[in-house]
């Protein structure tokens, strides 16, 4: 199963990259300053004592519940390994979601459980993402989690990657007993710094998952990024950036209407999905032609949505470039 991601590719860095969900107002100046000041001459504390205390205070939980990770993808594979070692044999995934959920489940022998397989799955690893990707909508799994008890031995994980970039609507509180996975590099506009953390339901589960990690999953850059994330200045910058993104998103939605792209409604995030006015077979060549002009969109075929693209919200200059390129392509 091949990994499909947005962002730079074999052709380098796109001039106008709509293919990722990173905060286009970034990078966060406080985080950039922290990265410049990071001490790369020494190992970090292998227990990340101060960092875990900061993250715990930020979320109002005990430090023993914080698990640091090299990235969201690394944690997805690690928690999948933990599930398999605990005897789980199935994974319940979003209908449309990040491909690493399925890739990690396959690697660790967790069969994907679908609605057609029965009314309720056996004890399984359950994934939810709120708001979800690529649609940016609320994940229906959270309502189910709230309304029903977890099967004995089940493992629930809420991917909070895009929660800080929610532009409308209220965040859904995860059910008691669920893990939370956080990746602030998107919100801070610094996706090249690979750093993440998770909040375990209890200290025992945190210790068990931490035991599966290599030594020093985070280097000095990752520590600097996550430490900055918890600060008042970075959070204030993020709040200001959301106001800008709302304005840009409204303009980008209007652009899609002009281009006759059918936007899938309901996105609450700094990205959305649209169906192109093309036959499915013509989408990939069109995206390649745009890429040759320095514009990259995220093909949603790997999400199970052929004919659709996901667009991260970018500023006015990028939107003008997209409009010109698309009209030239279709004249």
C-alpha positions as CSV (number, residue, x, y, z in Angstrom):
1,X,0.0,0.0,0.0
2,X,1.7,3.2,-1.2
3,X,1.7,6.3,1.0
4,X,0.1,9.3,-0.7
5,X,0.7,12.8,0.9
6,X,0.4,16.4,0.0
7,X,3.3,18.8,-0.1
8,X,6.7,18.7,-1.9
9,X,7.2,15.9,-4.3
10,X,9.8,14.7,-6.8
11,X,9.4,18.0,-8.6
12,X,10.3,20.0,-5.5
13,X,8.3,22.5,-3.5
14,X,5.2,23.7,-5.3
15,X,5.0,27.5,-5.7
16,X,1.3,27.5,-4.7
17,X,0.7,24.4,-2.6
18,X,-3.0,23.8,-2.0
19,X,-2.3,20.1,-1.3
20,X,-1.5,20.4,2.5
21,X,-3.6,21.5,5.4
22,X,-0.9,23.6,7.0
23,X,-1.7,27.0,8.3
24,X,-1.0,29.3,5.4
25,X,-0.4,32.3,7.7
26,X,2.6,30.5,9.1
27,X,5.2,29.9,10.1
28,X,4.4,31.1,13.6
29,X,7.1,33.7,14.5
30,X,7.4,32.5,18.1
31,X,8.1,28.9,16.9
32,X,10.6,30.1,14.4
33,X,12.5,32.0,17.1
34,X,12.5,28.9,19.3
35,X,13.8,26.7,16.5
36,X,16.7,29.2,15.9
37,X,17.5,29.1,19.6
38,X,17.3,25.3,20.0
39,X,20.4,23.7,21.4
40,X,21.3,21.0,18.9
41,X,24.7,20.2,20.5
42,X,23.2,17.9,23.1
43,X,20.7,15.1,23.5
44,X,17.3,16.1,24.8
45,X,16.2,14.7,28.2
46,X,15.3,11.1,27.2
47,X,12.2,11.3,29.5
48,X,11.2,14.8,28.2
49,X,10.3,15.7,31.7
50,X,9.9,19.4,31.3
51,X,8.2,19.1,28.0
52,X,5.7,16.6,29.2
53,X,4.9,18.8,32.2
54,X,4.3,21.8,29.9
55,X,2.0,19.7,27.6
56,X,0.2,18.3,30.6
57,X,-0.4,21.7,32.2
58,X,-1.7,23.0,28.8
59,X,-4.3,20.3,28.6
60,X,-5.0,20.0,32.3
61,X,-3.9,16.4,32.7
62,X,-1.3,14.5,34.7
63,X,2.2,14.4,33.1
64,X,2.1,10.7,33.3
65,X,-0.6,10.6,30.6
66,X,1.6,12.4,28.0
67,X,3.3,10.3,25.3
68,X,5.7,12.1,22.9
69,X,6.0,10.9,19.4
70,X,8.3,11.6,16.4
71,X,5.2,12.4,14.3
72,X,1.6,11.6,13.9
73,X,2.5,8.9,11.4
74,X,5.0,7.3,13.9
75,X,2.4,7.3,16.6
76,X,-0.3,5.8,14.4
77,X,2.1,2.9,13.7
78,X,3.0,2.6,17.4
79,X,-0.5,2.6,18.7
80,X,-1.4,0.0,16.0
81,X,1.4,-2.1,17.2
82,X,0.2,-1.7,20.8
83,X,-3.3,-2.8,19.7
84,X,-2.0,-5.9,18.0
85,X,0.1,-6.8,21.0
86,X,-2.9,-6.4,23.2
87,X,-4.7,-9.0,21.1
88,X,-6.9,-6.8,18.9
89,X,-7.5,-8.1,15.4
90,X,-9.6,-5.4,13.8
91,X,-9.5,-1.6,13.1
92,X,-12.5,0.7,12.6
93,X,-11.5,3.6,10.3
94,X,-13.3,6.7,9.0
95,X,-15.0,6.3,5.7
96,X,-12.6,8.9,4.3
97,X,-9.5,9.5,6.3
98,X,-5.7,9.6,6.5
99,X,-4.2,6.7,4.7
100,X,-1.7,5.9,7.5
101,X,-4.6,4.5,9.6
102,X,-5.2,1.8,7.1
103,X,-1.5,1.3,6.3
104,X,-0.5,0.8,9.9
105,X,-3.5,-1.5,10.5
106,X,-2.4,-3.7,7.5
107,X,1.2,-3.8,8.7
108,X,0.1,-5.0,12.2
109,X,-2.5,-7.5,10.9
110,X,-5.6,-5.5,11.9
111,X,-8.4,-6.3,9.5
112,X,-10.5,-3.3,8.6
113,X,-14.1,-3.6,10.0
114,X,-16.8,-2.0,8.0
115,X,-20.5,-1.3,8.6
116,X,-21.4,-4.1,6.3
117,X,-19.6,-6.6,8.5
118,X,-22.2,-6.4,11.3
119,X,-24.0,-4.1,13.7
120,X,-21.1,-3.8,16.1
121,X,-17.4,-4.7,15.7
122,X,-15.5,-7.0,18.0
123,X,-13.0,-5.3,20.3
124,X,-10.9,-3.2,17.9
125,X,-8.7,-0.1,17.3
126,X,-11.1,2.7,16.5
127,X,-10.0,5.9,14.8
128,X,-11.8,9.2,14.5
129,X,-10.6,12.6,13.3
130,X,-12.3,15.9,14.2
131,X,-12.7,17.7,11.9
132,X,-12.0,15.0,9.4
133,X,-9.8,15.0,6.4
134,X,-10.4,15.5,3.5
135,X,-13.9,16.8,4.0
136,X,-13.3,19.0,7.1
137,X,-16.6,17.8,8.6
138,X,-17.5,16.5,12.0
139,X,-16.7,12.8,12.5
140,X,-19.8,10.8,13.2
141,X,-17.8,8.3,15.2
142,X,-17.6,10.7,18.1
143,X,-21.4,10.8,18.5
144,X,-21.4,7.0,18.5
145,X,-18.6,6.9,21.0
146,X,-20.6,9.2,23.3
147,X,-23.8,7.1,22.9
148,X,-22.4,3.7,23.5
149,X,-19.8,2.1,25.8
150,X,-16.6,0.8,24.3
151,X,-16.4,-3.0,23.9
152,X,-14.2,-4.6,26.5
153,X,-10.6,-4.2,25.4
154,X,-11.4,-1.7,22.6
155,X,-9.0,1.1,21.9
156,X,-10.2,4.5,20.7
157,X,-8.0,7.2,19.3
158,X,-9.1,10.7,18.3
159,X,-6.8,12.4,15.8
160,X,-6.8,16.1,16.8
161,X,-4.5,17.3,14.0
162,X,-6.9,19.8,12.6
163,X,-8.7,20.8,15.8
164,X,-6.6,23.9,16.3
165,X,-7.4,25.0,12.7
166,X,-11.2,24.8,13.1
167,X,-12.7,27.9,11.6
168,X,-16.3,27.3,12.6
169,X,-18.4,25.1,14.9
170,X,-17.6,23.8,18.3
171,X,-15.0,21.1,19.1
172,X,-16.5,17.8,20.1
173,X,-15.3,16.6,23.5
174,X,-13.9,13.1,23.1
175,X,-15.5,10.3,25.1
176,X,-13.9,9.2,28.3
177,X,-11.4,6.5,27.7
178,X,-10.2,7.7,24.3
179,X,-6.7,8.7,23.4
180,X,-6.0,12.1,21.8
181,X,-3.2,12.6,19.3
182,X,-2.0,16.1,18.7
183,X,0.3,17.5,15.9
184,X,0.8,21.2,16.3
185,X,3.1,21.6,13.4
186,X,0.2,22.1,11.0
187,X,-1.4,24.9,13.1
188,X,2.0,26.6,13.5
189,X,2.7,26.4,9.8
190,X,5.9,24.3,10.3
191,X,5.0,20.8,8.9
192,X,8.7,20.2,8.2
193,X,9.3,19.9,11.9
194,X,8.2,16.4,12.8
195,X,6.8,16.3,16.3
196,X,3.7,15.1,18.0
197,X,2.3,13.9,21.3
198,X,-0.7,11.9,22.6
199,X,-2.8,12.1,25.7
200,X,-3.5,8.6,27.1
201,X,-6.7,7.8,29.0
202,X,-4.5,6.7,32.0
203,X,-0.9,6.5,33.1
204,X,-0.8,2.7,32.7
205,X,-1.7,2.8,29.0
206,X,0.7,5.7,28.5
207,X,3.6,3.7,30.0
208,X,2.8,0.7,27.8
209,X,2.8,2.7,24.6
210,X,5.9,4.7,25.6
211,X,7.7,1.4,26.1
212,X,7.3,0.7,22.4
213,X,9.1,3.9,21.4
214,X,12.8,4.2,20.4
215,X,15.0,6.4,22.6
216,X,14.7,10.1,21.8
217,X,11.8,10.1,19.4
218,X,12.0,14.0,19.4
219,X,15.2,15.9,18.7
220,X,15.9,19.5,19.8
221,X,13.7,20.9,17.0
222,X,10.7,18.9,18.0
223,X,11.1,19.8,21.6
224,X,11.3,23.5,20.7
225,X,8.2,23.3,18.6
226,X,6.0,21.6,21.2
227,X,7.3,23.8,24.0
228,X,6.4,26.9,22.0
229,X,3.0,25.5,21.2
230,X,1.9,25.7,24.8
231,X,2.8,29.4,25.2
232,X,0.4,32.3,25.3
233,X,2.1,34.2,22.5
234,X,1.9,31.3,20.0
235,X,-1.7,30.7,20.9
236,X,-2.6,34.3,20.4
237,X,-0.8,34.3,17.0
238,X,-2.9,31.2,16.1
239,X,-6.1,32.9,17.1
240,X,-5.3,35.9,14.9
241,X,-4.4,33.6,12.0
242,X,-7.8,31.9,12.1
243,X,-9.5,35.2,11.4
244,X,-7.4,35.7,8.3
245,X,-8.0,32.1,7.2
246,X,-11.8,32.6,7.5
247,X,-11.5,35.6,5.1
248,X,-9.3,33.6,2.7
249,X,-11.6,30.6,2.8
250,X,-14.6,32.6,1.9
251,X,-12.8,34.0,-1.1
252,X,-11.5,30.6,-2.1
253,X,-15.1,29.2,-2.0
254,X,-16.2,32.0,-4.3
255,X,-13.4,31.2,-6.7
256,X,-14.5,27.5,-6.8
257,X,-18.0,28.7,-7.8
258,X,-16.6,30.8,-10.6
259,X,-14.6,27.8,-11.8
260,X,-17.6,25.5,-11.6
261,X,-16.1,23.3,-9.0
262,X,-18.7,21.6,-6.9
263,X,-17.7,22.2,-3.2
264,X,-18.7,19.5,-0.8
265,X,-20.5,21.4,1.9
266,X,-19.9,21.3,5.7
267,X,-16.2,21.9,6.1
268,X,-15.4,23.5,9.4
269,X,-11.6,23.6,8.8
270,X,-9.0,25.5,6.8
271,X,-9.5,23.1,3.9
272,X,-12.4,21.7,1.9
273,X,-13.1,19.3,-0.9
274,X,-14.5,20.0,-4.4
275,X,-15.5,17.8,-7.3
276,X,-13.9,19.0,-10.6
277,X,-16.0,19.4,-13.7
278,X,-14.1,16.6,-15.4
279,X,-14.5,12.9,-16.0
280,X,-12.7,11.0,-13.3
281,X,-10.1,9.7,-15.8
282,X,-9.2,13.3,-16.7
283,X,-8.6,14.5,-13.2
284,X,-5.0,13.1,-12.8
285,X,-3.8,14.6,-16.1
286,X,-5.3,18.0,-15.2
287,X,-3.6,18.0,-11.8
288,X,-0.3,17.1,-13.5
289,X,-0.8,20.0,-15.9
290,X,-1.4,22.4,-12.9
291,X,1.6,20.9,-11.1
292,X,3.8,21.8,-14.1
293,X,2.6,25.4,-13.6
294,X,3.6,25.3,-9.9
295,X,0.2,24.6,-8.5
296,X,-0.5,21.5,-6.5
297,X,-3.9,20.2,-5.4
298,X,-4.5,17.0,-3.4
299,X,-6.2,14.3,-5.4
300,X,-8.8,12.7,-3.2
301,X,-8.8,9.3,-5.0
302,X,-6.7,7.8,-2.2
303,X,-9.4,9.0,0.3
304,X,-12.0,7.1,-1.6
305,X,-13.3,10.2,-3.4
306,X,-12.3,9.9,-7.1
307,X,-12.9,13.0,-9.1
308,X,-12.5,15.3,-6.1
309,X,-9.6,17.4,-4.8
310,X,-8.8,18.8,-1.4
311,X,-7.8,22.4,-1.2
312,X,-6.0,23.9,1.7
313,X,-6.9,27.5,2.2
314,X,-4.2,29.9,0.7
315,X,-3.9,33.6,0.3
316,X,-5.1,35.9,-2.5
317,X,-2.0,35.5,-4.6
318,X,-2.2,31.7,-4.7
319,X,-5.9,31.9,-5.5
320,X,-5.3,34.3,-8.4
321,X,-2.6,31.9,-9.8
322,X,-5.0,28.9,-9.5
323,X,-7.8,30.8,-11.4
324,X,-5.4,31.9,-14.2
325,X,-3.9,28.4,-14.6
326,X,-7.3,26.6,-14.6
327,X,-8.8,29.0,-17.1
328,X,-5.7,28.6,-19.4
329,X,-6.0,24.8,-19.1
330,X,-9.6,24.8,-20.1
331,X,-9.7,27.5,-22.8
